Amino acid sequence: MSVLASVVVSACSTKTEYPATKRVDVVDDYFGVKVADPYRWLENDTSEETLNWVEAQRKVTSDYLNALPYRDEIRKAISESMNYEKIGIPFKKHGKYYYYKNDGLQNQSVLYEKETLNGESKVVLDPNALSEDGTVALQGVAFSENGKYIAYSISRSGSDWVEIYVMELASRKLLDDHILRSKFSGAQWYKDGFFYSAYDVNPNGSEYSDKNENHKVYYHKLGTAQSSDKLVYKNDKFPLRFYNVATDEKAGYIFLFEGGAFNGNGLYMRKLADENGQFKCISDSLNNITNPVEIIDGKLYMFTNIGAPNNKLVAVDINNPEMRNWKDVLPETENVLSSIAVINGKLVAVYDVDASNKAFVYNLDGTLQYEVKLPTIGTVGFSGEKDSDEVFYAFTSFTYPTVIYQFDMANNKSKLYNQAKVGFNVDDFVTEQVFYESKDGQKVPMTLTYKKGLKKDGKNPVYVYGYGGFNITLYPSFSASRMFLLENGFIYAQTNLRGGNEYGEEWHIAGTKMNKQNVFNDFISAIEYLIDNKYTNPDLVVGEGGSNGGLLIGACVNQRPDLFKVAIPRVGVMDMLRYHKFTIGWNWAGDYGTSEDSEEMFNYLKSYSPLHTIKNDGTKYPAILVTTADHDDRVVPAHSFKYAATLQAANTGDAPKLIRIDSKAGHGGGKPVSKVIDEYVDMYSFILYNLGMKLDK
């Protein structure tokens, strides 16, 4: 199947009629500046009026999408691409091997157990059995130190809220223990129970939109009710912070993490046995990252970026952990240290070089042993215990489905353990990395993946993806659904914008707060580079991003609508003046700042806020498909509701401005495969039609 440039004629070629959205007289005063918010009522996502609006929008969108051509062909192609066995990297617990596997199109991956690597696989936990539609997802498991139990966390309908259950491993019997109201937390075992973090009951019944406050740490003893759980830590002085713990039961320590609305975390510790003792401060610098890695022979190894924007590894006497006693083990280098683990008595360090991974093995004193030989440029993750010589790593890249290797650390040799069997030839595709100049002259990397034989004649459709925020690096990764685009002539362009962690904390800070416009300039410059170098032209450009990337797409479309033919802002942060008033939005202030900080910050946020900068003067906008979901309690759907209503009311040309509102889904995590396929069918049919392209069957 190939894509040919051609105009498609269908019933969708006329101007779309949108549902009427009422306007209300709501005006906010920011430092003397009046800002209207006529769709404020859509923030109440449980009101009958909002629910009626949602259903009206769903009907318009589904009528439009269902009339598009090639939907059956797209569904078949995506389903075939995704229908292959996916096996996760093995990990060992208490002498047994565990791994996740998806047979192909299972909604959720299943946790299996083996006695030996080549032994019989037994199901430990199948989340597909927890709901008929696959909308209950497994978020994590924690094994008790004695090997008798696992505590597992589930989420429902894509929500960030989790419930914790306990299973006896030998019998697979579910215990009566059941934890509710937990968020951004798993179970951390100690003795005959575990620590977890949770919020109080929401008195308004609006836990999917109200601001989350007063995160607390509890200890739950097996066999008791949650109401009797012991409060371990709270901090009434800072209701808008997160508090989590991690335990090292063998070494006998518990670590407390403090974060929220900053660029890092505070770190504290005490002995587990000292149950009523005070936590000792290791670092209270909430704008820096400090995380424990391992405790070995009385030394605490920590990953940190204090005094090291590219990160480093330090060690300190566990009894005197104050910062003045820290000693560098792996000092900062020109490349970013992105992860570190102690495996088989060695340090396994992963560094980032131009947004891809390189791996090295060191002695515990920081002496380099060797570089791990990886298959090609890509992304790697290791699995192993600190005192075991059984090591595995998983490797992936843009056209390289995840491959798992068994690693011989003593000889630096990799043996293939599992390779995905996909229905395409990786040799048919090319990946290249380019560096382009942003508006201020900064060089920015971008990776392009496309079919061999591509001609730079300006006639290729291009799908440009970016994120640019929160210290998150976009690494090479494989996507089965993306193969539909690549096989049909698209260029997939992934650009590594400032705001991420591709080049350390300085790169991150260069895309935050009063520097946020750098991120948009980087993305706009990426598209200009692709046009100038004859990869494509503005009539064939698709821009897509999710969450902070949804903000990216909304802001860039408003600033340069002429560069896009189609835009897909997914679950985006669209109201930059009020984002901090919902669920955990306040946590993003470290990257964004808030409209309450200062007049200067308010004006800056308003200058790019997607909701507040939509043109209404006849400027032609691209076709836009906004996506959100009814259980998104991270970036609440009100962002997308208000943005879509404003787009539909504005004079921006005849190209469609639709909103796709998923049901029983959230921000994206844990979404069942069936819903993933549905979403991509809608997105790709919308893209092909609005690019004026057809499939040559």
N, C-alpha and C positions, 0 to 999 in steps of 0.2 A: 504494500500500500504506500503510495507516495502523495505528496502535496503538490498541487499545481496552482499557480496564480490564476484565479478565475473569479468572476463575480457570481455569487450565488443568489438566485431569485427565490424568495419565499414569502410567506405571509408576514414574516417578521420585518420586512423592509420598510414598513410604515412607522411613523413616529409612535412611540409607546405612550399609552395613556396610563398615568399613575394614579393611585388612590389619593383622594383629598386628605391632606394632613392639616388639622386646625393649627392656628397660631395663637399663642397666648401672650398677654402683656407682662412679660417678666424681664426686668432690667437689673443688672448688677452694676455696682459702682466700684471700680478699681482705681484707687488713687485719683478720684475725680473724673475718671473716664467712664462713661455709661456704655455698657455692653448688653445688647438685647440677647435674650435666650428664648426665642418664641416656641421652641419645641421641648422646653424643660419637662413638660408633662410625660414625655416618653422615657424619662429616667425611672419612673415608677413601673417597673417591668411586671408587676403582678396585678395592676389595675385592669379592669374589664376594658376600659377604653384603649389601653396599650395593646392588650391581647387581640382586640378587634382590628387594630391597625396592623399588627403582625400578620394576622390571617389574610387581610386584604393585600398586603405586600407579597405574601407567599403565593397568592393566587396569580397576581400579575407576573411574578418572576417565573413560576412553574409553567404558566401558559406560554410565555416567551420561550423558555428553554426547551420545553417539550415539543415545540414546533420546529426546532432547528434540525437540519439534516445531519446524517452520519452518527447519530447518537448510538445506534445499535452497533455500528462498526467500531466506534470508539470504545464502548463498553467491552466488546469482545476482545479487542486488542489489549486493553489495560488488564483485563482479567487474565488473559493468557500470559502477559508479561509478569504478573504478580504471582501466578500459580506455580511456584517452585518451592521446594523444601528449604526452610530457613532454620539453621541451627546456630544457637548462640555459643559463645565461648564457655568451655567447661570451667567449673570451679569446684574445689574440694572442701568438704566439711566432714569432720569426724570419720575420716577414712572412706567416705563415699563421694562419688562424682555427681554433680548436678549441672543441668543445662536447660535452656529454654528451646523449644522447637515449635515451629508453625508448619503444618503439612503443606501449606500453599495459600489457601483462601480462608483458613480459619480466622474468625473474628479476633481472637486473642491467642497469644502464644502460651504453650503449656509447659509447666515445670516438670522435668523428669529427673529420675534418680538411677544411678548404676552402681553396682558393687565394684566392677572393674571397667576400664575404658572400653573394652570390647564385649562387655557383658550385656545382659538383657536390660532394656529400659523399662522402668516402671513409672507410672504417672504419680506425681506427688500432689499436684494441684492443677486442676483444669478450670480456668476462669470462664470458659465457654459454658460450663454447667451452672454458672451462677446467675445467668439471665438468659431469656429466650432470644433476645435480639443482640447479644454481645456487648451491651453498653455498660456492663460491670467489668472493670479492668483491674488487673493486679498491678499495684504500684511498687511493691517491694516485699522482701521476705527477710527475716532475721532468725538465725539459728541460736538456740540457747547453748550456753557453754557446756552443758552436760550432754548435748546431742539428743535430748528427748523430745524437744518441741521446736516448732517454728511459729513465730508470730508473723502474720502476713497482713498487708494493708491493701484495701480495695477502694476504688472510687466509683461512684455511680454517675452515669450520663456525662462523663467528662469533667465533673466538678473537681476543684482542688481540695474539697473536704474529703477526708478519708476515714474509714472505719478499720479497726484492728481486731483480728480474730486470732485464735491460738489453736494449733493442731498438734496432736501427739503423732510423731513421725512413724513409729512402729506400726500403729493400728490405723493411722489416717483418721482417727477419731477427732471430731471437732469438740473442743471444750466449751463450757458455757461463757467464758470470758469474752466480752464484747465492748470495745472502746469506741465512743462517738465523739464528735466535735473536734477531732484532731485535724491539724492542717500543717503542711510543710514539716512533717515529722514522721519518722518510723518508730520501731521499737528498738530499744537498747537494753539488752538483757543484763540482769545482775541477780545472782542467787535464784530464787524461785519466783521471779517476776521481771518487770522491765520498766524502764523510763520512757516517757513520751511527752509530747507537747500538745496543748489543746487550748481552745477558747471557751469562754462561758457560753451558756445557752443564749441565743439571740432573743430578746424579749419581744421584738417586733415581728418575728417570723420572716424576716427579710435577709436571711443569711447569705443570699446570693448577690446582694448589692450593697448592704450596709458596710461601713468602715470596720475593718477587723482591728480590735484593740485588746490589750492585756493578754498577750501570749504567756502561758504558764507551763512549767515543767512539773510533771507528776510521776509518782512511782505506783505501779499496779502490781499487787501480789496475786498470783494465780489462785483461782477459786473464790475470789471476792468480787463484790459489785464495784462498778466504777465510782459510785458515790462515796465509797470508803477509801479511795485512792489518796495517798499522801502527797500533799503539796510540797514539792522540793525547792522550787524557785519561782519567784515573781518579782517584778520591779515596778511598783506603782508610780515611780517618778517618770517612767518612760513607757507609757501605754502603747506607743507606736514603734515598738521594737520586737524583733523575734528573739526567742530564747530556745535553744536546743542543746542537747547533751550527746556525748559519745562516750562509750565505756571501753576500757581495756581491762577486762576482768582478770586476765592472767597477771598483768602487771599491778593491778589493784588501784587504778585511777579512773576518775571521771572528769571529762572536760566539758565546760560550759561555753557556748558560743552566743555572742550578743551581736545583733546586726539590725539593719533596716534604715532606709533613707540615707545610707552612706555607701561608700565604695568598697568597704571591707567589713571586718568583724573584730570584735574584741574576743579575747580568749582567756579563760580562767580554768583552774583545776583544783582538785582536792583528792584525798584518798577515799576510795569507795567505802572503806570500813568506818571512816569518820562521818557517819550519816548526819550528824548535827553540826558538822564543822563548816567553816566559812570557805568559800572559794578564793583561792589565791590568784592575784592578777599576773598573767604572763604578758599580755599586751592589751591596753585599752584604746588603741588607735583604731577607731572604727572606719577610718578612711584608708586603712591598709589591710591586706590579707595576711592572716597568720593561722595556719592549720597544722595540727599534729599529724605526723606521718607514722611514727613507730617509737616504742620505748624498748631500748636494747641495752642490757648491762648497765642500767642506771642512767642512761643518756636518753634524753627526749630529742628526737629529730623533728624539725618543723620546716614546712614550706612557708615562705614569707616574701612580701615585696617591700618590707620596711627598709628604706635606704637602697632599694634595688628594684627599679621599675620593671625590669625584665625577669624578676623573681630569682630566688636562690634557696638553697637548703642550708639550714643551720642546725647545730646541736648544742645542748646545754645539760648540765647536771640536773637531774629530775628534782633534787632537793633544793636547788637554787636557780629557778627558771627565769629570774628577772633578765630583762633585755641586756643589761650591762655584762651579763655572763655568756651571751651567745657567741658561738664560734662558727665561722663559715666552714661548711663541708664542701658544698658546690657553690662557689661564688657566682655572682651575676656575670653573664657573658653578653655578647652582642645579640645572641638569639634568645628567645623567650623560653624559659623553663615552664612547660605547661602541665606536666604531671611527674610525680615521683612516687616510687613504691619500694619497699624492701621485700625482695623475693630471694629465697635460697641464700640468705645471708649477704646479698649484694644489693646495691642501689640500682634500680632500673629507672633511668631518667628519659623522658620524652621532651625534646626541644622542637620549637616551631621555626622553620626556615621558609620565609615567604608563604606562610599560610598552609604549609604541609609539615608532616612529622618526620623527625629523625630520632632514633632510639640508641641509647648508649648504656653500657653496664660499667659500674664503678665499684671499687671496694668501699667499705663503710667509712674509710678515712678520706674518701673523695678521689682516690687514685683511679684514673681511667684504665679500664681493662680492654674494651673494644667497642666499636659501633656495630649494632645489629644490622645484618644485611636484609633490608626490606625489598619486596618485589619491584616496586617502582615508586613514583611520587604518590603519596596518599596519606591515609590516617591509620594509626595503630593503637591498640589497647591491649594491655597485658593482664594475665590472671595467674596468681600463684600465692603461696603462703611464705612467710618470712623464713621458715625453717624447713621447707620442702624443696626438693630438686625437680618437682614436676611443674613445668611452666608452659603456658599456652599464650599465644597472642592472636588477635584478630586484625585483619588488614582489609581496607577497602579504598576504592577511589571512584571517580565519576562513572567509568564504564567497567568497573572491577567489583562485582558482587563480593560480599564478605567471604574471605578465605580464612580458615583457622589453621594455625600451625602449632605443632608441639615443638618446644624449643629446648635444645640441649645447651644449657648455659655454660657448661664446662668447655665446650668446643665451638660455641657460637655457630651452631648448625640448626637449621629449621627443617622439620619434617611435616609434610602435608597431613593434616588431620581430617579436615572436611572442606570441600569446595562446592559451592552452590552450582547446580546445573540449570542454566538459564537457556532460553530459546533464542539466543542471538549470538553473533560472533563479535567478540570484543575488538577483533582486529579490523572491523569495518569502521571504527570510529577513531577520531583524533582528539587529543586534549593538548591545548597549548596555553601557556601563561604569558600574558602581556602586562606591561606597565604603562599607564597613561598619566598625563598631567591633569590634576584638578585645577580649579579656578585660581588658586593661590600658588600654583607651581608644584605642589606636593605630588610625588609619584605614588600611585595607588595600584596595587596588583589586581588583576582580573583573570579568571580562568575561563577559557572557551572550549566547549566540547561540541563536536559536530561530526557528521558523516564524512568519510574520506572522499576526496574529489570535489570538495566545496569550491565554488568559484566566487571570488571577491568582485562581484558585479553589482553590488548594492541591491540585490533582489532576494536575499535570504531572510525568512522570518527569524526573529531573534527573541528569546525569552530571557529577560534580564532580572536577576534575583539579587536582593541585598537585604542587609539588616542594620548594621552600624550602631551598636549600642551595648551597654551593660557588660562590657568586658568580654563579650562573646565572640569567639573566633569562628568563622565559616570555613570548615575544613572540606577537603574532597570527600564526597560521599556518593554512594550508589542509590538510585531511586528507580524502582521497576516502572512506576507510572510515568516517569520522565522519558523512558525509552520510547514511548509513543511519539513524543515530539521529535526526538533525535532521529528515529527511523523515518520520519516524514519531513525531513529537510530543515528542521529548526536548528538554530545555534542556541545552546544553553550557556548563558553568560553569568557567572557568579563573581560578584565584585566584592572585594574585601575593604569596606569603607572604614574610615576613622570612626571611633566610638567602640570598636571591637577590641580584641586583645592580640591581633595579629603581630603587632610590634610592641607589645607590653603596655604598661600603664600610661605612658606618655601618649601613645596612639589612642588609647581609650579617652583620656582627658581632652584630647584635641577634638573630640566629637560630642562633648557634653556641655550642658548649661549654655553659657554665652558663646560657645563654640559649635553649637548644634548645626548651624547652617553649613559648616564644613561637610557634614554627612550628606546633606542634600546636594551640595555642589559636587561632591565626589560621584554621586549616582548620576547626576545630570551629565557630568563630564564623561562618564563611562559610555553613556548612550551616544554622545557626540563623537567619541572616539570610534565607536562601531560604525557610525554613519560616515565619518570622514575617511575611514580606511576601507570603505566599500564592502563591509560585511552586510550592511542592510540599509534601509531608508526609513524615515519616520512613519510611513504607511504600513510597516511590517514590524513595529516594535511593540512588544508586550512587556509591561512592568509588573512585577509581583513581589509581595513581601507580606509577612505576617507579624502581628503584635506590634513591637517597635518598628518592624518592617512595614506594617500597614500604615503607620504614621509616615514613614518614609515615602511610600507611594502616594498617599494623599497630599503631602506637602509638595512633592516634586511635580505632580500633575497640576496643582494650582500654580506653581511657579513657571512651568514649561509645558503647558498642554500640547504644544505643537510637536513635541518629541515622541508622543505616544499615540498609538492607534487603539490599544486596549490596555486597561489598567485593572489589576485585581488586588485591592487592599483587603487583606484578610485579618479578621479579629483585631483591628487596628486601634491605637490610642489616638482618637480624633479630636477630642475636646481638651486642649492643653491648659485651659483655664480652670477646669474642675476635675481633672483626672484623679487628683489626690484625695477626693472626697468619697471614693468608693472602694470597698473591700481593702485590697492591699496597695492601692494606687499610691498612697503616701510613701511606699517603699522605693518608688522610682525617682524621688526628689534628688537623689545623689547624681543622677544623670541629667534630669530635666530642670531642676529648680521648680519653684511653684509661683503661682500668680500672687501669692500673699507675701513672698520674700521681700520684694522691693518694687518700686515703680519701674526701675530699669528691667528687672526680670519679667514683670508683667508685660511690658511693651515688647520684649523680645519674644516671649511665648506667643503673644497674640500675632506677631508678625509672620509666624509660620504655621500656626495651629490650623490643621486641615479644615476644621469646622468653620473657622472664622475668616478664611482667606479664599473661599470659593468665589470665583468671578461671576458677575451677574450682568455683564455688559454685551452679551452676544458672542463672546469668545468661544470658539468651537472646542469642546472637550472631547477626549476619546470615549469610546464605549467603556463603561465602568461596571464591574460586578463586585459589589461589596459583600463580604461574607462575615457572618457571625453565628452565634448559637445561643439557645435559650438558657443553657447552664454554664455559660462562660462567666465564672466568678473571679476571674483574674482581670481581664479587660472587659468590663461589663458591656452587654450589648447596647446599652444606651449610647455609647460612643458611635456605633455604626448606625443606630436608629436615627439619631439627630443629624449625622453627616449625610445619610441617604435622603432624608426629608429635605434638607437644605439643597442638595444637588438637584433633586427633582423639581424643586420650586424655582431654581435659578435658570437664567437664560444662557444656556451653554451649548446650544445646538441640538440636533435631532438624535445623535448617538445615544443608545440606551444608558440609563443610570438606574441599575437594578440592585436590590439587596436580597441575598440568599440567606435565610435564617433557618439554620438546622435545628432539629428537635432532638432532645435527649443527647445532647452533645455539649462540649465545653470549649476550652481554649485550644484543644487539639490533642492533648495527651490522652492516651488510652482509647482513642477513637477506633471502633471496630472496623475491620477491613471492608465490610460491606458498605459502611458509610463513607470510607475513604474513596472507594470506587465510585459511588454515587456523586461525590463532590467533584472528582476529576472529570467525570463524564460531563457534568454541567459546565465546569470551567473550560475544558478543551473544546466543547462544541460552541460555546460562546466565543472563544478566541478564534477558532477557524472561521466561523461565520462573519465576525466583525473585521477580520483581516481580508475578507473576500476570497477565501481559499476553499478548494474542494479536494476530496480524497479521490485518487485514481485507483479504483478497486482492481 
